């Protein structure tokens, strides 16, 4: 049996996870619930859980702040978040589990299975903050993108790309130096590559580098002004997630 603590500032997030655990993960006992980092610290020290489901985005102190309060982390951590942010995606590449809300049942059961396996290990390896920070830094690192064009293949540093726009089955890529590349690949294909590198698809036809957003203007979905003065429409369904990501980038 795994004794777990759920840390989430939203009651709806706690309730939905409890329901899923009760229905699909009978080996998990929810020993405690915390709605803030301060409350979670007390519960963790008191209950010594095997597993902590940790919401990243919480007011006053986030999930990372909480973990930094422990010199040694002797419990498994499964991050939960509503936003598929580039930093969170880095966790997967470092064998650090996270669940994207709304939580997928298969991903939840897979995460639980990993925790159960680790609990049986004689010398289990727990999360190290150094590992986590390395993953975050690697996600932010400059990487080169190979771009197929009519003329051949170009290699561009991703931190030089301001935005991308769909053009049927092709994509226009706009760079900091003012140049534009016409790529032989769909915007969706670029989205799959660049989302983990601080890019966000604000509209069906636009993928932007969050680092180069100059301003956001309110509206139905609103629109963003990029550093090249381009004005890009934001779809209504993407507005909330975009604003949260912009806040994270600012912080």
N, C-alpha and C positions, 0 to 999 in steps of 0.2 A: 504493500500500500504506500502510495506517495502522499505525504502531507503537503498541502499547497496553500499559498496565500495569494489572493488576487489583489493587485494594486491598480486602481483606476479611479479617477476623479468623477467619472460619469456613472451613475447608478445603472443606466441602461446597459453599459458595457459589462458591468459586474454581473447583472442578471442574465444576460444572454450567454456569457461564458459559463456561468453556473449551470444553466439548463443543458448546454452541450456536454459538459463534463458528467453531469448526472446521467444523461441518456447514453453517451457513447464511450465514456471513460470511467468505468466502475472502479478502477484501481486508484483513482484520485480522490482523496478526502480533502475538501476545502476546510482547512483549519482556521482560517481567518480572512478578513476583508479589510482593506485600508483604502481610504479615499484621498490620501495625500502622502507625500514623502515622509513627513514627520511621523504620521500615524504608522506608516509602513515600517519605519526603522524600529519603533517600539515593538511592533508585532513580530518582526523577524528575530529580534534579540530574545524575545520572550518565548516564542514557539519553535525556533530552530527548524524551519521548514526544509523539506527536500527540494521544493520547487517554488519559484516565485513567478507568477504571471505579471509582468511589469509594463504598465502603460508608459510610453515615452513622453507624450505631451501632457504635462500637468502644470497647473499654475504654481507660482512661487518657487518650486523646486521640481525639476523633471526627473525622469528615470535615471539618467546618468548621474545627476547630483546625489540621488539616493545611494547608488552603488559606491560612490566615492567616499561615503561615510564608513565603509567597512574596510578594514585593513586586509582582511582575508575573507573571500567570498566562498562559503562552504555550502552553497545551495545552487541548484540549477536555475538558470534564468531564461525565460521565454518572453521576449519583448512583444508587446502588442501595440499596434498603432492604426490609425484610420488613414494615414497618409503614406503612400508608396514613395517615400523620399529617397534620394540617392544614398544618403548615409545609412539608411536602414537596409537597403539592398546589399550594402557591403557586408552585412552580418552573414548572409548566406555563404559568401566566399570565405569566411573564416569559421565555418561550422558553428556559428552562433544562431540560434533559432529565433525567428520572429513570426508573428501571425498578423496578417493584414485583416483589419476589420472591413466588412463583416467576416467573421472567422470561418474558414473552410473546414469542414469536418475531417477530410482526409489529412490536411496539414496538421490539424490539432492532434489527431491520433498518432501521426508520425512523430510529432514532437514528444508526445507522452512516451511512446515506445523507446525513443532515444534516452529519455530520462530514466526509465525503468532499467534499461541496459546499463547505464552508468552507475546506478545505485548498487548493482550487483558486483561492480568492479572492486577489487581489493584496494587499489589506489586510484580512485576516480580523479579525473582532471577537471577542475572547476574553472569557471570564467575568470580570466585575469583582465584587469582594466587595461593593461598594456596591449593585450591582444585586441581588445575592443578599439582602442585609440588608433592602433596600427591599421585596422580595417577601415576606420573612418578616413584616415589620412591617405590610404591607398585609393579610396573612392574619389578623393578630391584631386589626386595627382593628375598632372597633365598627361594625356595620352594621345597618340596619333591615330587618326582615322584614315583608312584607305578609301578613296572615293573613285569609283569607276565613272569615267566620262567618255565622250565620243572620241576624244583624242588619245585616251589611255588611262592610266591610274595616277591619281595625285595623293599625296600624304599631307594631311593637315592636322596641326595641334588642335585638340578640341576646345582649348581655351581661347582660340582665335575665331570661333564660330559664334556669331551673334544670334542668328535665327535661321530656320529652314521653312520653306513653304512648298506645299504640294503643287505639282504641275502634271496632272493626270498620273501616269505611271512613272513619272520622273520627279526630281526634287531640285529646287533652287536653294543653294546654300550661300548665305551672306556673311562675309568675313569682316573682321575689324579694320583691315586695310582698305575696305571699300570694294574689294573684288567680289564677283558673284560666280559661283561654280554651278554648272548644270549637270547634275548627277543622274546616272542610269540606275536609280534605285528608288523605291517608293518611300514616302514619308514614314509609313508604318515600320519599314525595315530599319530606318534610321532611329526611330523612336525606341525600338527594342535594344539598340546599341547604346544610345545616349541618355536614356532615362536615369541610369545609375551614375551619370556624370553631371548631375545638376541641370538637366534639361527637362522641360515639362511641355506636354502637348496641351496648349490652351484652347485649341479649336481643331476641327477636323482637318483644316488646311495649314495649320501653323504649329511648329515646335520651336520653343525659345530657350535660350540660355538664361537661367534665372539670375546669373551674376551680372547680366547686362540690361536688366530692367531699370529704366530711369524713373518711371512713374506709373502709377495705376490710377485710372479715372473711373469713377463709379458709373453704373448704368445697369441695364437689364442683366448683362453679364459683365459689362464694363469693357475696358480695353487697356492695353499696356503700351507705353511709349518706350522704345528701345534706345540704346545709346547712339544708334545711327539715325535717330529721329523717325524711324518707321513706327507707325501706329498699327497695332495688331489687335484684332477683336478677340474677346474672350467669350467662350460659350457659357451660357447660364449654368450648365451642369458642372463646369470646371471652376467656377468662381470661388467657391468656398475652399477647395483644396489649394488653389493658387495662392490665395491670401495667406493661408497657413504656411505654405512653403516660403513665401516672401518674408514672413515674420521670422521663420527659422534661419533663413539666409542672413537676415539683418542681424540676428543675434549671434 
